[in-house]
Amino acid sequence: MIIPIAILNGGFREYVLLKLGGLDTILQEKGNCYLYEKMGYRKTGKTEKINDRLTLVFYEK
């Protein structure tokens, strides 16, 4: 099951996909990474480069 989540970040709405037991977010958005790590998620070590400015990083609980 995949659940979309909207996050307000500096006045901009960002979307991430929450997956059962894991999620992914934009690596360059340090605030998002910090939030998920504070919520108990740990990086899996997997990343996916979308383009020069966007890399997805994967987390799991």
HUTA-V103095 format. One record per helix or strand of 3 or more residues. SS is the DSSP state (2 for helix, 1 for strand). FROM is the first residue (numbers start at 0). TO is the last residue. If there is no record, write none. Layout:
SS:FROM:TO / SS:FROM:TO
This chain:
1:1:8 / 1:11:18 / 1:21:25 / 2:29:37 / 1:41:50 / 1:53:59
